């Protein structure tokens, strides 16, 4: 049975870094094949994973909705959509990447969204693990294009504002009545003594703090040099901390 892992949080908290390092840990533990889904409008999971993509789902859906190109002979619109989605997958070593893309613009997407829901469930069955990088609003989760999430990690940096934002994600999950089995808080960019100062704010969120990730200059260096984060050394503090979090959650 496929295990679905989702990551959410506001921009700048290290959310995509955590998602990429989850993929790295799954690969290192031979828990493959993996489907990574970038559902953040500001998509950059491809760079963190070192996987090249061709098209985003929003581009494909817009093109089909607006009839920007004639359908191939003998193909219905739904067949063509499924064909294009399959083509859009970025392929890596034991990891495929699907990028949702930015806002879809005006008009009704009911037809393609309904097709997408069905296709996603079929696609996901081919993988052992799915890792989904969401923005704080979790648009694609709220549309239930993916459902029955096993683990949701809400990411915050080590600031009171970040913790409060994580609490709002928890409130959104509750209000949408999303099917999520386990939800955890992860605090990133932690320096000595900062967690103790944030304890009161963390308690207010109602989230279980499953672990912290220390500030690590190596992440900034890899970003500066455009190196995939999945290539970071196993003894890096952020990599080791991610591994411990996944072990505590029962994923590794």
Buried (B, 14 or more C-beta within 10 A) or exposed (E): EBBBBBBBBBEEBBBBBBBBBBBBBBBEBEBBEBBBBBBBBEBBBBBBBBBEBEBBBBBBBBBBBEEEEEEEEEEEBBEBBBEBBEEBBBEBEBBBBBBBBEEBEEEEBEBBBEBBBEBBBEBBEEBBBBBBBBBBBBBBBBBBBBBEBBBBBBBBBBBEEBBBBBBBBBEBBEEBEBEBEBBBBBBBBBEEEBBEEBEEBBEEBEBEBBBBBBBBEBBEEBBEEEBBBBEBEEEBBBBBBBBBBBEEBEBB
